[in-house]
Every structure is written in C-alpha cells, then in structure tokens.
Amino acid sequence: MNSENQWEMVSLLLNARFALSVTDLVTGNTRMPVLRGEMRSHEPMSKHTSWRVEGHADHYYIPADLDDFTNFLQGSPHESITVIGLGSNLLVRDGGLRGTVVALHAQLNDLRLIEQNQSGGLIYAGAGVACAKVARFAARHNLAGAEFLAGIPGTVGGALAMNAGCYGSEIWEIVAQPQIINRSGHVFIRQPSEYTIGYRSVELQHELTSTIEPEWFAGGYLRLPHGEQTESRQRIKQLLTQRVDSQPLNQPNAGSVFRNPPEDYAARLIEACGLKGCSIGGAMVSPKHANFIVNTGNATATDIEALILMVQSRVMKATGIELRQEVRIIGDARRLT
C-alpha cells in the first residue's frame, strides 16, 4: 500500500464515532499506532465552550493521554488541527470548525510534585489540568504563589498559551519550563527565554517561528516557594469569593472579553460609554461586570461577535482607545447550505 492510499484510509477512519484502531495499516515494517481515544463526528461545540453557542466541529477527538495525542498527530499529517481545553476563552463561529478539534481537558491530566527542597518545590501539570486544581494541589504541598490560579476558569495549556492571570499575578511568573508537542507529534521542553511574554500574550521569539511547525503546550513545570497550607487555602477562598461577587457566573460567558489597556480598565471604559446591559440578539454586556458578555439564553456566535465589534467601535469613538480582544474567535461564518 503506498503512503497516499494509507493516509486516505486514515482519513476515512477519522469519520468514525468510536475509538480508532489502525493496526491493519502496514507499510513495509512500519505499523500505524493504535489510537485509544474517542473520535466524534459533527460535534456541537456548544457542549465544549463556556459561551454555550453552536458551531459544529467536523471531527472531535478526545485523546486517552499524551502518548495517544502523539500517535494521533503522527497518524493524521494532513488534518487541520485545533486544540482546546475547557473552551472558557473561546468563541466558535456558527459555521463551525473544519478538520479535527482535539480536546485536552481532563485528558492530559498528569499533576505531580517533582521535587521539594529548601527553596520551594517544582510541580508538573499537564495541559488538560484545570488551573484551580493546580492551586489546590500546590497549597496541599505547602507551596505558595499559585493561589491566583483558582480564579482562572481554564486549563494549564490555555493559561500558558495566553499568559493567563488575575488579581495581580500571571502564570508565566511561575513557569520553570514549558513542555511542548508539535504537529509531528514530538514532545520536548522549551525554555522561557525562547518566548516573548507580555500581558495576555505569549509568542515564540521571531527567529524560531520561521523555521518550526505548529506546536502546542502539552504541560508545564511550575517553580513555587514554600508556603503555609492554611494561609494558601484561605487566600484561595478569598479569591473565589471575590470572583463570585464580581462576575456573572450564573450566565454562560467566556470571562473577560477585552484586555485592559495600559493604565486603565476595559470594564471602566465600557461602563463609561453606557454599554452595560446593551444587547444584540441573545448576547448582552453584563450589568454586573462590563467586560463580560453573557449568553442570555439564545445567543448565537454571530450575536456575540457583533456585540464585541460594537463595544470596540463605541469605546474607540468616545475615548480614542482601541480595546483588544482577550477571547479567541475561530471557525467559519454561518454556512448557507
């Protein structure tokens, strides 16, 4: 069997709605790996994003673990791949996503204490581990500095990709080394010095981006100082209370929609423009927190994106300040067929 026909067969297998096995695809002495995860077709992304709006993925793969994710990437070289975690910072357009979405939440879930010494400790957290779980794990091992992660409604992989933070702290402040998986399925370690880290921004140094293939964060090693468990748990409790009091958690949302401009707050600017409670279709600027857009029950991705653009336009016209999106918008516009 030539390689072209082999990959045509793999493509057909990707349409199956069950765990894949491709052990029968043999080229010479090379046997294709067994995939142990779950493949779904035409999967509604409303199930997997916190805004709960439609837009289907052509294929949706849930890897069993990091090794399985590696095998999947190596076995589907021509597929368009989109990697997601909790979908808490993501808007999928109504036309959906082509190719395959790979969901890491709770799958790349390894969370370990690697070492503990006089200066503190080192934790490894897989990309699919919820940030709040890392905060509790660190506290349980008497390590401080990760409490703020309890306020981030996402996974470690997503937090690393955008330098997520809250309450004055950001995740890259505690990153010792990120673990990477690339499009070829190779897993390796990078150094923080290989990235340009900014506010809600993480980019590989320019000299690296021109020579490498697409890659994602598979996990990260976090360096933390010693702390006191009771104090850390109390801090986590305070942060969660503050979050409940200030954010519209009773309605589907994707957290802060816009980045704070230098020396100002997006929420203050939006509120000053009289936009609290403003709505398009089922999407509304939250009356509780102006930097949140909520789904009141029947919003479409088109409604939300239109409201984002309207807020940006109104704030720019009134203040001259451009609000930059913090949320990621992907996928196709609504298809007519």
Secondary structure, 3 states (H helix, E strand, C coil): CCHHHHHHHHHHHCCCCCCCCCCCCEECCEECCCCCCEEEEEEEHHHCCCCCCCCEEEEEEECCCHHHHHHHHHHCCCCCEEEECCCCCEEECCCEEEEEEEECCCCCCCEEEEEEECCEEEEEEECCCEHHHHHHHHHHCCECCCHHHHHCCCEHHHHHHHCCEECCEEHHHCEEEEEEEECCCCEEECCHHHEEEECCEEEECHHHHCCCCCEEEEEEEEEECECCHHHHHHHHHHHHHHHHHHCCCCCCECCCCECCCCCCCHHHHHHHCCCCCCEECCEEECCCCCCCEEECCCCCHHHHHHHHHHHHHHHHHHHCCCCCECCEEECECCCCC
